[in-house]
Amino acid sequence: MRRLRPIGLMAVGHACVDVYQGSVPALVPFLVAERGLGYVALSGITLAATLLSSVVQPVFGVLTDRRPLTGLIPVAMTTAGLGIALVGVGPSYWLSWLAAALSGLGVAAYHPEAARMARAVSGGSHVGMSWFSVGGNVGFALAPVLVTPLIAVGGLSLTPLLMIPALFGAAVTQLALRSTHLVAPSKQSLAGADDWSSFLRLSAIMICRSIVFVGLGTFIALYAGQRVGGGTTTTGGVALFVLFAAGAFGTLLGGRFATRYGRVRTLRTSYAVAVPALAGLVLAPGPAFFGFLAVTAIAMSIPFSLHVTLGQDFLPSRVGTAGGMTLGLAVSIGGVATPVLGTIAEHTSLGVALSTLIALALTSSLIGHALTEPDIA
């Protein structure tokens, strides 16, 4: 019971910071409507929010392995919120690009230390880590719920109000940090030798998963309008909510399935299920579209928290680095590939671009057969 409260608070904080990762795709339809941005330009905004995060995140991971940086967590959350708050301020594309990059920097600073602390507080429990991880999924899911009605009413000029979740999350996280001092060591190291070959295989799986999920997050709102019809912003907001809410449910299932069936087996099976689900998502018109979207999100999210504990067990002497890579970098690096998807969409169609994601889900499942459970698991 002593572990429940700090994990719950950290999950709430995780939700608040990942609202800003989900806010970027939620803003996409409005950037199209107000500023007339094309697929490549939209991909650039996503790239701005993820590229800096992808480059800097390993550095923060290394730093957290050397010394605790718990005080950085609320500062990072505030920075993530400030960046998104500035995206709609002024008409300049490049100012919006820089604001998105600032948000990405905050996200990069948050995840490695937060993942290390969550592992310590949860005692390495799959279920405990799934609750912390699902906080991020909840944040993604809440993003369109917060962003779409607000910006639909007042336009991009209201993005400064999106700073509120960051301020709330920082306050909650301060409470969590006080609680974790009672149950968590200042620095955690697991027993065992680092298995870099397995970690690199896991990293390849996570990169494929990240490209799929970030690609869907960037373009699914626009694609929903094409496949289902209706207003782009309204239908797109519903699609994003389904994507992220179903993803949160899948993350919770991941901890349960891992406890019962094992992490690696759960990972392989989940990605295999995602292959036909993605095919249905690309091809299905009408309401069936949302059903395939939900199944895809669940299947792609079941392994999410398992990536974290597997990565930390593959690199037991570098828990911070592993946590930053699995919980942060593996999420954000997918944004690097979104300009490629945008280019394919502009030269062919959005459906063709999204169909390329099917091969990545299949690749994740196949690479999963090269993994075995860590000896220290």
LINBELNOR-V534698 format. One record per pair of residues at least 24 apart in sequence whose C-alpha atoms are under 6 Angstrom apart, sorted by the first residue. I is the first residue (numbers start at 0). J is the second residue. D is the distance in Angstrom with one decimal. If there is no record, write none. Layout:
BEGIN
i = (I & I)
j = (J & J)
d = (D & D)
END
This chain:
BEGIN
i = (2 & 5 & 5 & 8 & 9 & 10 & 10 & 11 & 12 & 12 & 13 & 13 & 14 & 14 & 14 & 14 & 15 & 15 & 15 & 15 & 16 & 17 & 17 & 17 & 18 & 18 & 18 & 21 & 21 & 22 & 24 & 24 & 25 & 28 & 38 & 39 & 39 & 39 & 42 & 42 & 44 & 45 & 46 & 46 & 47 & 47 & 47 & 48 & 48 & 48 & 49 & 49 & 49 & 52 & 52 & 52 & 53 & 53 & 53 & 56 & 60 & 60 & 60 & 60 & 61 & 63 & 63 & 64 & 64 & 72 & 73 & 75 & 75 & 75 & 76 & 76 & 77 & 78 & 79 & 79 & 80 & 80 & 81 & 84 & 84 & 84 & 84 & 87 & 87 & 87 & 88 & 110 & 110 & 111 & 111 & 111 & 114 & 115 & 119 & 120 & 125 & 126 & 129 & 129 & 129 & 132 & 133 & 133 & 136 & 137 & 139 & 140 & 140 & 140 & 143 & 188 & 189 & 193 & 193 & 193 & 194 & 198 & 204 & 205 & 206 & 207 & 209 & 209 & 209 & 210 & 211 & 213 & 214 & 226 & 227 & 242 & 245 & 245 & 245 & 246 & 246 & 246 & 249 & 249 & 249 & 250 & 250 & 252 & 253 & 253 & 266 & 267 & 267 & 269 & 270 & 270 & 271 & 273 & 274 & 274 & 274 & 277 & 281)
j = (120 & 175 & 178 & 175 & 175 & 131 & 134 & 134 & 168 & 172 & 134 & 135 & 134 & 135 & 137 & 138 & 138 & 164 & 165 & 168 & 76 & 135 & 138 & 139 & 138 & 139 & 142 & 139 & 142 & 142 & 216 & 217 & 143 & 232 & 341 & 338 & 341 & 342 & 337 & 338 & 96 & 334 & 334 & 335 & 96 & 99 & 100 & 99 & 100 & 103 & 103 & 331 & 334 & 103 & 104 & 107 & 328 & 331 & 332 & 107 & 111 & 319 & 320 & 323 & 320 & 112 & 319 & 317 & 319 & 109 & 169 & 105 & 108 & 109 & 105 & 165 & 165 & 105 & 105 & 106 & 162 & 165 & 162 & 158 & 159 & 161 & 162 & 155 & 156 & 158 & 156 & 323 & 327 & 319 & 322 & 323 & 322 & 319 & 183 & 183 & 254 & 254 & 251 & 254 & 304 & 304 & 247 & 250 & 247 & 247 & 243 & 240 & 243 & 244 & 236 & 316 & 315 & 313 & 314 & 315 & 313 & 313 & 363 & 329 & 329 & 359 & 329 & 330 & 333 & 333 & 356 & 333 & 337 & 284 & 285 & 296 & 293 & 296 & 297 & 296 & 297 & 300 & 297 & 300 & 301 & 300 & 301 & 301 & 301 & 302 & 302 & 364 & 367 & 298 & 360 & 364 & 364 & 298 & 357 & 360 & 361 & 357 & 350)
d = (5.9 & 5.0 & 5.7 & 5.3 & 6.0 & 4.5 & 4.4 & 5.9 & 4.8 & 5.5 & 5.2 & 5.1 & 4.4 & 4.5 & 5.6 & 3.9 & 5.7 & 5.6 & 5.9 & 5.2 & 5.5 & 5.2 & 4.8 & 5.7 & 4.2 & 5.1 & 5.0 & 4.3 & 5.2 & 5.1 & 5.6 & 4.7 & 5.1 & 5.7 & 4.9 & 5.6 & 5.0 & 6.0 & 5.4 & 4.8 & 5.5 & 5.7 & 4.9 & 5.4 & 5.8 & 5.6 & 4.6 & 4.6 & 4.5 & 4.5 & 5.6 & 4.9 & 5.3 & 4.9 & 5.2 & 4.7 & 5.1 & 5.9 & 5.4 & 4.7 & 5.1 & 4.8 & 3.9 & 5.3 & 5.4 & 5.9 & 5.4 & 5.9 & 5.1 & 5.1 & 4.6 & 4.3 & 5.5 & 5.3 & 5.9 & 5.7 & 5.2 & 4.8 & 4.3 & 5.7 & 5.0 & 5.2 & 5.9 & 4.8 & 4.0 & 5.5 & 5.6 & 4.6 & 5.3 & 5.5 & 5.8 & 5.5 & 5.4 & 5.3 & 5.2 & 3.7 & 5.2 & 5.4 & 5.5 & 5.5 & 5.0 & 4.5 & 5.5 & 5.3 & 5.1 & 5.6 & 5.2 & 5.6 & 4.6 & 5.8 & 5.5 & 5.1 & 4.2 & 4.9 & 5.5 & 5.4 & 4.6 & 5.7 & 4.4 & 6.0 & 5.1 & 5.8 & 4.6 & 5.4 & 5.6 & 5.3 & 5.9 & 5.1 & 4.5 & 3.8 & 5.5 & 5.5 & 5.9 & 5.2 & 4.8 & 5.5 & 5.5 & 5.6 & 5.4 & 4.8 & 5.0 & 5.2 & 4.2 & 5.0 & 4.5 & 5.2 & 4.6 & 6.0 & 4.2 & 5.7 & 5.1 & 4.7 & 5.2 & 4.9 & 5.6 & 4.9 & 5.5 & 5.3 & 5.5 & 5.8 & 6.0 & 5.9 & 5.9)
END
